[in-house]
């Protein structure tokens, strides 16, 4: 049985280290078959982007690190001869037993034939612009040092040689480093007499760090100039360029002028099985490690993503699960990154957002327009970009596409993909509420509800409302405010109870139903009612109206059908911050 490599993203180490490898080498075939000169393949974090880019590097590169880097061939030595520019990559054996080896001579003949520029920005996550720029300069320095044989021959002119040395000594100005991709492309093309492959992994990692830490404009400007220098109007030097990231930063921000750019997000059918693990790959993997008996649990925890037409599992979580001693599903993926942006977005004030978040956590879907181009700084002011951001980042999955040609928008049904990601949302909700209320108070309130102590539940709910809300929160539709609050609080008993909102039961739609998974426990039907003081309504009359509605429309039908014998019917009535909870006797 092969070993599981947790966190290993170097393709050569995966193969030579006898690690278990899910064969994604047909990505190479699909890239070669595409007519696009530049391809952007955005996927959520930890979905195998770096490993795939590393695989492309070893496939294309004619100067691997495993053999001495060689200088220019003598004039009478033909290109392609041993030790000369363009000689065949000795790492061919890495692909001998993999799918690309059997794809045809059209693909094999490209193996080890091109100089490669390879950069990964996945670790550029620093708190200020100076530190970010310095780290990027070091990455560029490393790639220039990998090609420092260019200094040994007669390929570089005097000023170019000085420029090259400024880069590797970290003495260049910001303009030198903005131009470094385009310069190295030209130098390698001149040296080898061949077109060059550019591979850039996690191009947008510094952009997200800049957005989080206040240097967004600086990193956007640098990234735009850096990529344009290497990719814009450089077709005569370029064989292919592949970029990965989490999302496409809008064209006007970074990719302006790149008309030969093909973007294939997780919504595209192209490349839909090349990142993450498919159903067939998961079945084989679990059988290989004698874990197929846990297939249903693995589905619940890590399945649910839809890329193009493929059902995809989270590879990082699967690998960690198989490698674990306990073999118990855990939320591995959500613990690997700072969810600061997501948390800030989801705890924004807004009644509609809170309602939609409630729907998602309860396992329902919402329909939203999705844009694949994202300007991060607009995410906080344009609602549709919030949902696009969450989808592209792996926090939602899409289904049921609908196109509105009049509005020029594409709508998708969005939902939380699996149990692991749902934990992200519940943790965010937990931090949001516990920042405003005492955790112990919430715990006692929910315990009172579970145990059927309605009086104590109502008393503590009044205290929580007083702590969480101000009077201006109740403008417009106060029932929805209370509905969203209580549904959010009830998330914390979702392991023992199903929490349903606005569902049909009997002859209408109840507000909230609390259905115990153990039918011997107490279930609830809850109806909200605003006290209309202008019409002379009192607490008593509002309570009576709410309870009569529960009875008349038989909202308890679903609980009865589930075999719940102990059913409590609650009216929660309110006027501003005053709230009253009454049970039908």
N, C-alpha and C positions, 0 to 999 in steps of 0.2 A: 504494500500500500504506500503510495507516494505521500510526501509531507504536504501539509497546508502552510502556505507562506502568508502570514498576516502582515500586511503593510508593504510587501515587496512589490515594487513597481518597475524594476529593471527586467526586461524581457530575457536577456541573456542569462541572468542569475536564475530566473524561473526555470529555464530549460536545462541549463547545465547543473543546477542544484537539485535536480530530480524532484521538483515540486509539482504538485497537481496543477495542471494548466487546462483551462477551458479554451479550446481552440477558436480564436477569433481572427485567424490569419486571412480569412476571405475578405476581411476589411480591405486588405491590400488590393485584391482583385476589383472590388467595387470602386475604390479610389482611382485605379488605373483606367477602368472602363468609363468613368465619368468624364465628360468633356470639359468640366470646370477646371481652370488652372489653379484657382485658390478655393479651398473648401473649409468652411467653418462648421464644426460638429459640436454644438452645445449639448451638454448633458449635466444632470445634477452631480454634486460632489460625491466622490467615492464610488463612481460607477465605472471605473476601469479606464479612464481617459489617459492617464499618464502611462500605464502599461501598454496601451495600444500605440501611443505615440512612440514609446521606446521600441516597440516591435517594428514600426515603420523605419526608424533610424537604422536598426540592424539589418533590415531588408535592403534598403537603398544604399547604405554607406559604403563607399569604396576605400575608406581609410579607417577601419575600426581600430579601437585602442588596443586590441589584443596582439597586433603586430606593430613593429616599429613604423612610425610615420616616415614617409619617404619624400624626398625632394624631387624637383623636376627632372624628367628623364633627359639624358643627353640628346642632342639634336638628331643623332642617327638611330635612336631607340624608338621604335614605334609605340604609340599609346596602346595600352592593354597588355604589354609584355610584363613578365614578373618584375615587381619592384618599381613599376612606372605608374604615372597617373592613369587611373582607369583600370588598374588590374583588378581581377575578380576578388570579391570579398571572401576571405577565408572563413567567415562565419556562416557560409552556406549550410553547413551541417546543422545549424540551429533549426532550420526549416525542413529538414529531410523527411520527418514523419508527420508533418502538418499539412493541412488542407491546401495551402497555397502551392505546395510542391507538386500537387497533382492537378492543378488548375489549367495547365497548358504552357507551352513554350513561350507564348506571348508574355507571360508573367515571369517565368523563370529567367528570361533573358535580361530583365531589368534588375535582377538581384545583384547587389554589390557593384553597381555601375555608375553611381552618382555621388558627388560630394554633397554632404549634408550639413546644414546649419540646424542645430538642435538647442532649443531653450525651453526651460520650464519655469514658470513664474509662480508655481503652486505655493511656495513658502514665503512669498513677499507679502507679509501681513504684519506691518509695523505701524507704530502709533503716530508718526509724523512724516512729513514730506522729505526732510533731509535724510532720515534713515531709509525711507523707501528708495530714493534716488541712489543712495550709496549701495544698497543691496542689488538694485538693478545693474548698476555699473559693475559690480563684482560678477554677476552672472554673465554679462557681456564679456568681461575680462576673461573668464574661464573659457568661453567659447573661442575667443581669439587665441588664447594660449593653446587650445586643442589644435589650432591650425597655424601654430607659430612657425612651421616649416616654410610658410610663405616668405618669411624673412630671409631664408637661406639662398634662394635662387635669384633670378633677375626679373621676376614677375612684377615686383613692386617698384615704382619709380621712387625717387628720393623723397619727395614730399609725402607719398603714400606710406613709405616705410616709417617716416617720422610720425604720421598719423597713427599707424598700427601700434607703434611703441607708446604713444600717449594713452591709447586705450588699455594696453596691458599693464601700464604703470599707474593706472587710475588718475592720470594727470590731465585728461581731456576735459573740456568744458561740456556743458549740457548739450550743446549743439553737436559736438563730436559723437556723443552717445546716441542722440536721436538719429544721426546718419549712419550709425554703425552697422545696422542690418543691411542696408543697401550697399554700403562699401564692401562688406565681407562677401556679399553675393557676387559683386563684380570681380573681386580678387580671385575667388575660387573658380569662377567661370573662365577667367583668363589663364589660370594655372593649369586647369585640367583640360581646357578646350571642350568642356561639357556643360550642359545646363545643370543647375543646382536644385536640390530639394530643401525647402525650408519647413521645419517642424517647430511649432510653438504651442506648448502645453499650458493650459490655464491662463490664457492671455489676460483674462479679466480679474484674476485674483487681486492684483494691486488696485484695481478700480474699486472693488468692493471694500478693500481696506481704506482707501481714500475717502469713500463715501461715509464709512463708519467714523473716521477720525479727522475729518475736516480738511482734507487736501484733495478733494474730488476734482476741482478744476485743473490743478497742477498735473495730476496723473493722467487725466483725459487728454490734456494738451501733449504731454510727452508720448503717450501711447499712440495717438493719432499720427504724430510726426514720425515715430519709430517704424510703425507698420507701413505707412505710406512710402517711406524711403526704400523699403525692401520689396513692396508688393505692387506699387502703383507704376504702371508703364515700364515694367521690368520683364516683360514676357520673353524677350530674346535671351535672358539669362536664366530663366526659371523653368524647371521641369514640372514641379508640382509644389504647392504649399498647402499644408494642413494645419489648422488651428483648432484647439479645443478650448472650452470654457464652460461656464454655467449657462450663460445666455448671450444673446447678441445685443451688445450695446448699440444703440440706434446709429444708423448710417451717418447722420450728420455729426455725431459725437466722435466716432473713431474711424469708420469705414468709408468716409466720404471719398468719392472718386474711384473706388475699387469696383469697376463695372464688371470685372471678370470673377466676382465672388459668388460662390454657391453656398447658401446657408441651408443646413439640414438639421432642424431642431428635433426634439423628441416628438413633435407632431407630424413629422415627415415619414413617409413609408420607406424612403431610402435610408439605409444603414440602421434600420429599426431593430435588428437583432445583434448588432455589433458591440453594444455597450450594455452591461448588465447580463444576467443569466436568463435564458428562456425556460419555458416549462420542461422541454425535453432535456436541456442541460441540467436542470435541477433534479429531475428524476434520476438521471444517470449518476449524478454526483452523490445523491443520498444513497443509492444502491451501492456505489463504490465504497462508501464509508460505513455501510451496514446501518444506515439511519432511515431507511425508507419508511419504517413504522411511524416516523414523526412527520410524515409528509403534510398531513392536515395542519398540524401546529405551525410548520414552516410557512405554509400558505397564509394562514391568518396573520402571522407576524410580518412577513417580508414580501409577500406577493402584492399584486394590485396595480403596479405601474403599467401604463399603456404607452408604448413607444410605437408610433405609426399604427400597425395592425398587430404588433406582438405584445403578448403579456410578458412582463419583465419582473424579475426578482432583484432585490438590492444585493449586489455582489459582496459589498463590504460586510454586511450583516450575516450573510450566508457563510462566508469564510470564517468569521469570528465565531459563529455558532458551532460549526464543525470542529474548529480548533479548540473549543472550550473543553475543560474537564467535565463540567456538569452536564453538558449537552441540554441545557435549558435555554429556551429563547429569551433573549434580553434586548433592550433598546440600544444596540451597538451604534447605529448610524447617527442617531440624534445626539449622542455624547461626543461626537468627533469635531464639533464646530461650534463657534459662537453664533447663537441664533438672535443676536441683538436686533438686526433689522426686522426680522420676522416678528419678534416680540413687540417692538415699537409699533409696527404696523397693526398688529392684531389687538393692541390695547388702546388704539386711538378712540377718542370719544366719538360716538355715533351710534344711534339706536339701530339703524339698518344693519351696520356692520356687526353689531352684537347679535342681532337676530340670525344673520347668516352664519356666523361662527357657531352659534348654538345648533343650527341645522346640521352643519358639517360634523360636529362632535357627536351628534346623535345618529350618525350614519346616513344622513340624507344627502341629496345633491342640490346644487344651485346652478343656474345657467348664467354664464357671463361671457361678454365679448373678450376675446384674447388677442393681444398684439404680440408679435414675435420680436419687434424692435422695442427696446426698453431704454428710456433715459432715467437713470436711477433717481436723480433728484426730483423727477416728476411723480415718483411712486406715491409720495405722501399727498399729492394734490389731485391726482387722477385715479379714480377708483379702479378703472379697468386695468391699470398697470399693476395695482396691488395683486389682483388675481393672476395676472400674467406672471408676475414675479414669483408668486407662490407655486404656480404650476411648473415653471422652468426650473425652479430650485428643488423640486422633488417633494414639496409639501402637499401637493394635490395631484390627482390624476384626472385625465380628460376622457370623455366619451360623448357619443351622440352629437356629432358636429351639425351645426345649422348655419347656413349662409344667408345673410340679409343683403341682397344686391343693392337695394335702395339706399340703405344706410352705409353700405360698403364695409360691413363688419362680419366677422365670423364668430359664432357663438358655440360654446362647448358646455356640456354638463360637467361640473366639477365636483369631486368628492375626495375624502381622505383615503389614501390608498390602502392602508393596513393598520394593524394594531400598534406597530412601532411608531408610526408617524402620529397616530392619534395621541400617544403619550406626550408628544411635543406640545400639542394644543392644550391638553389638560394641565400640563406643567405651567404653561404660560398663563392660563386662566387662574391657576392656583396662586401664582406669584402676584397676579393683578389684584385678586381679592385679599390675600393675606397681607398685602401692603396697606390695605385700608381697614382690615378687621383683625381681631385676635384669632389666631389659628385654633386655639382651644375652644373659643366660643362657637366657631363654625362646626368643629367636631362634635360638640355636645348637641348642637341644633340638629345635625343630621342623624345622630344616634337617637334623639328623641323621636324624629319622624319614623325611622326604621322600627322603633319599638312601640309606635302607636301613641306616644304622648303628645297629643296635639296642642295642649295648653302650653307646655314648655317650648315646643317648636315655634308657636306663635309669638311667645314672649321674646325669644332670642332673635327671631326674624325681625321684629320691630327694632331691636337694638342694632342689628346689622344694617338695616335700611337707614337708620339715623346716622351711622358711621360712614356709609358709602355715598349717599346721595345728598345733593343740595337741591333747593326748591326749583332752580332753573332746569333741572334734569327732566322735569315732568311736563314741559311744554309740548303741545302737539298730541301725542298718543301715549298717555301715561301707562295704559295697560301693557303696552309693548315693553316699556321700561321694566316694569315688575316681572313680566314674563321672562325677559332676557336675563334678569338678575337671578331669579330662582332656578331657571334652567342651567345657568352657569354653575350655581352652587351645587346642584344635584349631580353634576358630573362626577363628584367624588364618591357617589355610591353606585356608579355604573357597573362595577364588578359584581355586585349582588342584585342590582335592579336595572331593568330597562327603563330609560327615561324617554318618553315620546311626547312630541308637541304637535298641536294642530292636526291631529289625525282623525279620520272618520271612525266613529263608533256609534252604533245605534242609528239615530236619525239626525246626526249632526257631527260637528267637529269640536272635540274638547280642547281646552287650553293645554293642560299637562296631565299625563298619566304616568304614574310610578308603578311599574309592574315587577314584583319580586320574582327572581328566577326560581326561588323555592316557593311553590304554591301554598305552603303552610304559613307563609309570612303575610304581613299586612300590605295591601295594595291601596293606591289612592287615585281618585279623580279630582283634579283641581280646576276650579273656574275663577277667573279674575273679574272684578267688577269695580268700576269707578263710581264713587258716591257723587251724584249730581246734586249738589246743594242748591243750585239755582232753581231746580225743579222741586225743591223741598224734600229730596230723598234723604233718608237717614241711614245710619249703619245697619239698623235692623231690617229696613226695607230692602237695602242693597243685598244683604246676606240672603234674605228670603228669596229675592229674584234669582240670584246665582244658583242657590240650591234647587229651586224649582226647575231651572233650566237643565241641571244635571239629571233630575228625575224625568222630566218630560221627554228629553231627547235620548234617554237611556245611554248616557256616556259610559256607564259601567259594563256595557255589553262585552267589550274586548276582554276585560279582566275576568268576567264570568266564564267566557269561552276558554280562557287559559286555566280554568280550574281554581281561581283565587276565591276563597270563601270569605276571608276577612277583608272587606272593602270599605274604606272610609271616603266620604265625599266631603271635600273642603271648599268653602267659599273664602277667597282672599279678597277683601274689599279695602279700598283706600281712598284717601283724600289728601293729595300732596304726599308729605312724608309720614302721615298717619296711616297705619296699616292694621287691619284686624283679620284674624284668622278664626273662622267658625266652622265647626263640624256638624253635619246633619245628625241629629239624635236618632 
